[in-house]
Each structure stands twice: as structure tokens, then as C-alpha cells.
């Protein structure tokens, strides 16, 4: 009799705990590399990286939606997607990710992005639009000024012996041309990294042509030593065929 009572009590306790079993939590997800409102150019690849906390469950699918239309899906880690350049025309889009686990639980997250039109600034090669002494959007100078005194073109001229003076431009291109007239040395940076070191020439104008990956880049010329320097005929282009130098 005592054994039967013990068994009955054990069955009741088991049933109570079974009824109060914690439910399986939903997975938690985020788009880790894109901020809400972030801007891209139409000729850029957009990388979407999804971070998932599965909370001890198995993720069965991760889907990316663009304006509520299915773009791509995966069940394999890492949960990354690429929206190729040209896929989205200029405009505002909502990127939404839905994550599901093996227990049928799901969660979602979304961000808005802006895709911008690529507009080449063709004020170069002769800086005609600099004739009013004003810099167009995307240009920053520190220690340089626009010099209109050469008789036919405006160009950047260095304030006397201004070491560490910089000219910065943000452009979409894969080819850059410019001329230098330098009594000293200039470094050229691409996206914050030293690209071309110690460009050095004397009183004659010298032309430079360089290629870089297609996209929106930040170019910076920095005067690092010497007496004087001038920069002229800067031209940014997107070319379909090129020789890498």
C-alpha cells in the first residue's frame, strides 16, 4: 500500500512539473553591420550580416526580405547575404530578416537603407566650377587654397610650407588622374590607408594615373615635407576596362 501511495505521489509531482515546463524561447536576431538609415551607392555591393542567438535551439532558416519580398534564404552559418550592385535602383528600402528554429519559433529584425544615384563630379580636369573659390560637396581642404592665378585654370596651391596639409575628396570611381608640381613630397591615401608614398617632383607638372576597386572612395593628398606644391587636373572616372598599375 505504501509503495502504491509513493508511486501515486511521484506521478502527481511529475505531472505538475511537466505542465509547468518552460516554453522554448524565440531566437534573437540582428543585422549587425548595417545601421538604420545607412546610405549606399547604386554601384556598390551591399553586404548583410545576420547575428543570431539560438538560445539552445537549432536554427533552420534565415530569410532576407527587401520591401517584404523574399530576396534570399539560408540555413547555414554564417548567415550572410550579398545584394549585388545594380540590383537596387536609387530609393529607400526596408531590409527585413526572419529567423526560425526547429521548434517553430521565429523572430525578425529590419533596417531602412537609402540607395543613392552615382553622380560623377566632372568639375575636373580644369576645375571650372572652382572659379568662385568654393569647394563642391565632398571636398575638404586643410592648408590648401584654390589658386586662380595661373591664367587659364584654377588649381590647389599650398599655403607656404604647410606640413601635413591635406586635400580630401569623396568620389565614386575606379580611375583617378591628376597632375602635381611639387618641391617636396606628397602622400596619397585611399580610404584612410597609405596608397602612393612620397610622390616627389620639381618645377615641372607631372601627370599620375591610378586605378582602384570600383566604388565610393575617399582620396586624400597630404603634403609631408618640402617648400611648395600644387595639384591640378584631378579627374575621377568609372571605366569598364583597365590595366592595373
C-alpha positions as CSV (number, residue, x, y, z in Angstrom):
1,X,0.0,0.0,0.0
2,X,2.8,2.4,0.9
3,X,4.5,1.6,-2.4
4,X,1.3,2.4,-4.3
5,X,1.0,5.7,-2.4
6,X,4.6,6.7,-3.2
7,X,4.1,5.9,-6.9
8,X,0.9,7.9,-7.0
9,X,2.6,10.9,-5.4
10,X,5.5,10.7,-7.7
11,X,3.1,10.6,-10.7
12,X,1.3,13.7,-9.4
13,X,4.7,15.6,-8.9
14,X,5.8,14.6,-12.4
15,X,2.6,15.7,-13.9
16,X,2.7,19.1,-12.1
17,X,6.3,19.8,-13.3
18,X,5.5,18.6,-16.8
19,X,2.7,21.1,-17.0
20,X,4.9,23.9,-15.9
21,X,7.8,23.2,-18.3
22,X,9.4,26.4,-19.6
23,X,8.4,27.2,-23.2
24,X,11.1,27.2,-25.8
25,X,12.3,30.8,-26.3
26,X,12.3,32.6,-29.6
27,X,15.6,33.1,-31.3
28,X,17.1,36.6,-31.2
29,X,18.5,38.1,-34.4
30,X,20.0,41.4,-35.6
31,X,21.6,42.9,-38.7
32,X,25.0,43.5,-37.3
33,X,26.8,45.5,-40.0
34,X,24.1,48.0,-41.2
35,X,22.7,50.9,-39.2
36,X,19.1,52.1,-39.7
37,X,19.2,54.9,-42.3
38,X,22.6,53.9,-43.7
39,X,23.3,55.1,-47.3
40,X,24.8,53.1,-50.2
41,X,25.5,53.9,-53.8
42,X,23.8,52.0,-56.6
43,X,27.0,50.5,-57.9
44,X,28.0,49.1,-54.5
45,X,27.6,45.5,-53.3
46,X,25.6,45.6,-50.1
47,X,26.7,43.0,-47.5
48,X,24.1,41.9,-45.0
49,X,25.4,40.1,-41.9
50,X,22.9,38.5,-39.6
51,X,23.8,37.7,-36.0
52,X,21.6,35.0,-34.3
53,X,21.3,33.9,-30.7
54,X,19.6,30.5,-31.0
55,X,19.1,30.1,-27.2
56,X,19.9,26.4,-27.2
57,X,17.8,25.6,-30.2
58,X,18.7,24.8,-33.8
59,X,18.2,27.5,-36.5
60,X,16.5,26.0,-39.5
61,X,16.2,29.1,-41.8
62,X,17.2,32.7,-42.1
63,X,15.5,34.7,-44.8
64,X,16.2,38.2,-46.1
65,X,13.3,40.3,-47.5
66,X,13.6,43.6,-49.4
67,X,10.4,45.6,-49.0
68,X,8.6,42.4,-47.9
69,X,9.7,40.4,-51.0
70,X,11.8,37.4,-50.4
71,X,15.4,38.0,-51.6
72,X,17.4,35.0,-50.4
73,X,17.5,32.4,-47.6
74,X,19.9,30.1,-45.9
75,X,20.2,27.5,-43.2
76,X,24.0,27.5,-42.9
77,X,26.2,29.6,-40.7
78,X,27.4,32.3,-41.2
79,X,24.1,33.9,-42.1
80,X,25.3,36.4,-44.7
81,X,23.8,37.8,-47.8
82,X,25.1,40.0,-50.7
83,X,22.9,42.3,-52.7
84,X,24.9,42.8,-55.9
85,X,25.5,46.3,-57.3
86,X,22.8,47.4,-59.7
87,X,20.1,45.2,-58.1
88,X,18.5,48.2,-56.4
89,X,17.7,51.4,-58.1
90,X,18.1,54.7,-56.1
91,X,15.5,54.9,-53.4
92,X,14.6,53.9,-49.8
93,X,14.3,50.2,-49.0
94,X,13.5,48.1,-45.9
95,X,15.7,45.1,-45.3
96,X,14.0,42.5,-43.1
97,X,15.3,39.3,-41.7
98,X,13.2,36.4,-40.4
99,X,14.8,33.7,-38.4
100,X,13.2,30.3,-37.5
101,X,14.3,27.5,-35.2
102,X,13.5,23.8,-35.2
103,X,10.7,24.3,-32.6
104,X,8.8,26.6,-35.0
105,X,9.7,29.8,-33.1
106,X,10.7,32.8,-35.1
107,X,11.8,36.4,-34.7
108,X,12.6,39.2,-37.1
109,X,14.5,42.5,-37.4
110,X,14.6,45.2,-40.0
111,X,16.5,48.4,-41.1
112,X,15.9,51.0,-43.7
113,X,18.6,51.9,-46.2
114,X,18.9,54.5,-48.9
115,X,20.5,53.7,-52.2
116,X,21.9,56.8,-53.9
117,X,22.5,57.5,-57.5
118,X,26.1,57.6,-58.7
119,X,26.9,61.1,-59.9
120,X,30.4,61.7,-61.2
121,X,31.8,65.1,-60.3
122,X,33.4,66.2,-63.6
123,X,34.5,69.6,-62.4
124,X,37.9,68.3,-63.3
125,X,40.2,68.3,-65.3
126,X,40.3,72.1,-65.3
127,X,38.4,73.0,-62.1
128,X,36.0,75.3,-64.0
129,X,33.5,75.0,-61.1
130,X,36.1,76.2,-58.6
131,X,36.3,79.6,-60.2
132,X,34.2,81.1,-57.5
133,X,36.7,79.9,-54.9
134,X,34.2,77.5,-53.3
135,X,34.6,73.8,-52.8
136,X,31.9,71.4,-54.2
137,X,30.2,68.9,-51.8
138,X,32.6,66.1,-50.9
139,X,35.8,68.2,-50.8
140,X,37.7,69.2,-47.7
141,X,40.9,71.3,-47.6
142,X,43.3,72.0,-44.7
143,X,46.3,74.2,-45.5
144,X,45.5,74.5,-49.3
145,X,43.6,77.1,-51.2
146,X,42.1,77.4,-54.7
147,X,44.5,79.4,-56.8
148,X,43.1,81.1,-59.9
149,X,46.3,83.0,-60.8
150,X,47.8,80.7,-63.4
151,X,45.9,82.4,-66.2
152,X,43.7,79.6,-67.5
153,X,42.8,77.1,-64.9
154,X,42.1,77.0,-61.1
155,X,44.2,74.7,-59.1
156,X,45.0,73.8,-55.5
157,X,48.0,75.6,-54.1
158,X,49.7,75.0,-50.8
159,X,50.0,77.8,-48.2
160,X,53.7,78.4,-47.6
161,X,55.5,75.4,-46.2
162,X,52.3,73.9,-44.5
163,X,53.4,70.4,-43.5
164,X,50.6,67.9,-43.0
165,X,48.3,70.0,-45.2
166,X,45.6,67.9,-46.9
167,X,43.1,67.9,-49.7
168,X,40.3,65.3,-49.4
169,X,37.7,64.3,-51.9
170,X,34.9,61.6,-51.7
171,X,34.2,60.2,-55.1
172,X,32.7,57.2,-56.9
173,X,35.2,55.9,-59.4
174,X,37.8,53.3,-60.3
175,X,40.3,55.5,-62.0
176,X,41.9,58.8,-60.9
177,X,44.1,61.2,-62.8
178,X,45.9,64.3,-61.5
179,X,49.0,66.5,-62.0
180,X,51.5,67.6,-59.4
181,X,54.0,70.3,-59.3
182,X,55.9,69.7,-56.1
183,X,59.1,71.0,-54.4
184,X,58.8,68.4,-51.7
185,X,56.9,65.2,-51.0
186,X,53.2,64.2,-51.1
187,X,51.5,61.0,-49.9
188,X,48.2,59.8,-51.4
189,X,45.7,57.9,-49.2
190,X,42.9,55.7,-50.4
191,X,40.1,55.2,-47.8
192,X,42.4,56.1,-44.9
193,X,45.2,53.8,-45.9
194,X,48.5,55.0,-47.4
195,X,48.2,54.2,-51.1
196,X,51.1,56.0,-53.0
197,X,54.1,57.1,-51.0
198,X,56.4,60.2,-51.4
199,X,55.3,61.5,-54.8
200,X,58.3,63.8,-55.5
201,X,58.9,66.1,-58.4
202,X,60.3,69.6,-59.1
203,X,59.1,72.6,-61.1
204,X,57.6,70.6,-64.0
205,X,53.9,69.4,-63.9
206,X,53.8,65.6,-63.8
207,X,50.7,63.5,-64.6
208,X,49.7,60.5,-62.5
209,X,47.1,57.8,-63.4
210,X,46.0,55.2,-60.8
211,X,43.3,52.5,-60.7
212,X,41.3,51.3,-57.6
213,X,38.3,49.0,-57.0
214,X,35.1,50.3,-58.3
215,X,33.1,52.1,-55.6
216,X,32.8,55.2,-53.4
217,X,36.2,56.1,-52.1
218,X,37.9,58.8,-50.0
219,X,41.1,60.2,-51.6
220,X,43.5,62.4,-49.6
221,X,46.6,64.2,-50.7
222,X,49.0,65.1,-47.8
223,X,52.0,67.4,-48.1
224,X,54.6,65.8,-45.8
225,X,57.8,67.8,-46.5
226,X,59.3,70.4,-48.7
227,X,58.7,74.0,-49.8
228,X,55.8,74.2,-52.2
229,X,53.2,72.1,-54.0
230,X,50.3,72.4,-56.5
231,X,47.6,69.9,-57.6
232,X,45.7,70.3,-60.9
233,X,43.6,68.5,-63.4
234,X,42.1,66.0,-61.0
235,X,39.7,63.7,-62.8
236,X,37.6,60.8,-61.4
237,X,36.2,58.2,-63.8
238,X,34.4,54.8,-64.0
239,X,36.0,52.8,-66.8
240,X,34.9,49.3,-67.9
241,X,38.4,48.1,-68.9
242,X,41.6,49.0,-67.3
243,X,45.2,47.9,-66.8
244,X,46.1,47.7,-63.1
245,X,49.2,49.6,-62.2
